[in-house]
Amino acid sequence: GKIYIMSQRLCTIGIHGLTSIGQQFAAHHASSKTRVCISDEDPSFPDLVIGEYRNQTELDERDQHDVPLAERASRSMIGASGWKELVQRVEHPRKIFVFGTYGDDEKFREVWDSLSSLLQRGDIVVRWGAEDGSYE
């Protein structure tokens, strides 16, 4: 069915670290029908975030009977259980945003050590800056 086909389509961006800013960033892009794959240190958290996002967006889509389910904004966010799955689900060249490591270089080094061997030439990893709005 369409849900299976949708789940096999690659995502435009990947987001790891579902801080409040990470969640807002994912929802912003998914709401404009950009396919987003999300992951977190807690592998059960993406499903909770996706469930909440779908509950919010499906209310806005209840009159979109002419739009196939797989093409709706509510279905533009999918989860990954870890780095390998996240990398596999994002189209090349990959654009992966990492949240939740600001001010913690050791934590980012751990993220990078897990992620770097999975990347290909041309992939981009963005470490998000201060999440309180400052840029010190």
Disulfide bonds with the S-S distance in Angstrom:
none
